[in-house]
Amino acid sequence: MLLAQFTKLIADLESLTDSQSRYIEKYDVCIAESFLHGLSPLFFT
């Protein structure tokens, strides 16, 4: 379930415009790193 949510997040991010992508790029990296470390704050806040 969590993997499906993460996959959807990636798909949503890829659908953004270039300006939106640049704006959230650093935040996306933080989410990805947190997910890889098992923290995944996006899904548990």
Residue frames as a rotation matrix with the C-alpha (Angstrom) as fourth column:
MET 1
0.568 0.823 0.000 0.00
0.823 -0.568 0.000 0.00
0.000 0.000 -1.000 0.00
LEU 2
0.501 -0.456 -0.736 2.73
0.121 -0.804 0.582 2.42
-0.857 -0.381 -0.347 0.95
LEU 3
-0.587 -0.753 0.298 4.68
0.368 0.079 0.926 1.58
-0.721 0.654 0.231 -2.19
ALA 4
-0.119 0.646 0.754 1.58
0.987 -0.004 0.159 2.27
0.105 0.764 -0.637 -4.28
GLN 5
0.821 0.402 -0.406 1.19
0.484 -0.867 0.119 5.69
-0.305 -0.294 -0.906 -2.64
PHE 6
0.063 -0.895 -0.441 4.85
0.035 -0.440 0.898 6.46
-0.997 -0.072 0.003 -3.25
THR 7
-0.611 -0.232 0.757 4.54
0.698 0.293 0.653 5.38
-0.374 0.927 -0.017 -6.89
LYS 8
0.399 0.831 0.388 1.51
0.909 -0.414 -0.047 7.65
0.122 0.372 -0.920 -7.29
LEU 9
0.648 -0.239 -0.723 3.47
0.208 -0.858 0.470 10.52
-0.733 -0.454 -0.506 -5.74
ILE 10
-0.465 -0.883 0.055 6.24
0.218 -0.054 0.974 10.05
-0.858 0.465 0.218 -8.30
ALA 11
-0.378 0.410 0.830 3.70
0.926 0.160 0.342 9.92
0.007 0.898 -0.440 -11.14
ASP 12
0.719 0.670 -0.186 2.05
0.683 -0.730 0.010 13.11
-0.129 -0.134 -0.982 -9.87
LEU 13
0.301 -0.695 -0.653 5.40
0.069 -0.667 0.742 14.87
-0.951 -0.268 -0.153 -9.63
GLU 14
-0.637 -0.587 0.500 6.33
0.483 0.201 0.852 13.84
-0.601 0.784 0.155 -13.16
SER 15
-0.004 0.746 0.665 3.10
0.993 -0.074 0.089 15.37
0.115 0.661 -0.741 -14.46
LEU 16
0.485 0.164 -0.859 3.90
0.483 -0.869 0.107 18.82
-0.729 -0.467 -0.501 -13.10
THR 17
0.947 -0.189 0.262 5.10
0.119 -0.549 -0.827 21.69
0.300 0.814 -0.497 -15.25
ASP 18
0.113 -0.993 -0.035 8.80
0.617 0.097 -0.781 22.56
0.779 0.067 0.624 -15.34
SER 19
-0.272 -0.209 0.939 8.36
-0.404 -0.861 -0.308 25.57
0.873 -0.464 0.150 -13.03
GLN 20
0.678 0.569 0.465 6.43
-0.678 0.239 0.695 23.52
0.285 -0.787 0.548 -10.49
SER 21
0.809 -0.418 -0.414 9.00
0.403 0.906 -0.127 20.74
0.428 -0.064 0.901 -10.70
ARG 22
-0.192 -0.927 0.321 11.87
0.298 -0.367 -0.881 23.15
0.935 -0.073 0.347 -9.99
TYR 23
0.010 0.286 0.958 9.97
-0.713 -0.670 0.207 24.57
0.701 -0.685 0.197 -7.03
ILE 24
0.741 0.407 0.534 9.42
-0.670 0.505 0.544 21.23
-0.048 -0.761 0.647 -5.30
GLU 25
0.477 -0.586 -0.655 12.57
-0.235 0.633 -0.738 19.44
0.847 0.506 0.164 -6.47
LYS 26
-0.578 -0.760 0.298 14.43
-0.472 0.014 -0.881 19.81
0.666 -0.650 -0.367 -3.18
TYR 27
-0.119 0.632 0.766 11.35
-0.960 0.125 -0.252 18.82
-0.255 -0.765 0.591 -1.17
ASP 28
0.779 0.413 -0.471 10.90
-0.569 0.782 -0.256 15.74
0.262 0.467 0.844 -3.37
VAL 29
-0.039 -0.889 -0.456 14.48
-0.239 0.451 -0.860 14.69
0.970 0.076 -0.230 -2.67
CYS 30
-0.650 -0.163 0.743 13.84
-0.741 -0.083 -0.666 14.99
0.170 -0.983 -0.067 1.07
ILE 31
0.372 0.872 0.319 10.72
-0.884 0.438 -0.164 12.83
-0.283 -0.221 0.933 0.79
ALA 32
0.667 -0.162 -0.727 12.55
-0.370 0.775 -0.512 10.21
0.646 0.610 0.458 -1.28
GLU 33
-0.435 -0.900 -0.039 15.43
-0.341 0.205 -0.917 10.07
0.833 -0.385 -0.396 1.21
SER 34
-0.433 0.361 0.826 13.02
-0.887 -0.010 -0.461 9.81
-0.158 -0.933 0.325 4.13
PHE 35
0.665 0.721 -0.196 11.13
-0.747 0.645 -0.164 7.04
0.008 0.255 0.967 2.36
LEU 36
0.340 -0.628 -0.700 14.33
-0.234 0.664 -0.710 5.12
0.911 0.405 0.079 1.74
HIS 37
-0.736 -0.632 0.244 15.22
-0.351 0.048 -0.935 5.44
0.579 -0.774 -0.257 5.42
GLY 38
-0.500 0.610 -0.615 11.82
0.655 0.731 0.192 4.12
0.566 -0.306 -0.765 6.45
LEU 39
-0.866 0.158 -0.474 10.63
0.279 -0.635 -0.720 7.41
-0.415 -0.756 0.506 7.90
SER 40
-0.636 0.600 0.486 8.18
0.608 0.001 0.794 8.48
0.476 0.800 -0.366 5.20
PRO 41
-0.815 0.296 -0.499 6.74
0.266 -0.574 -0.775 11.54
-0.516 -0.764 0.389 7.03
LEU 42
-0.826 0.493 -0.272 4.45
-0.531 -0.523 0.667 12.30
0.187 0.695 0.694 4.09
PHE 43
-0.300 0.728 -0.616 2.22
-0.104 0.617 0.780 9.33
0.948 0.298 -0.110 4.87
PHE 44
-0.117 0.194 -0.974 2.22
0.832 0.555 0.011 9.44
0.543 -0.809 -0.226 8.66
THR 45
-0.975 -0.203 -0.087 1.66
0.218 -0.827 -0.518 13.10
0.034 -0.524 0.851 9.56
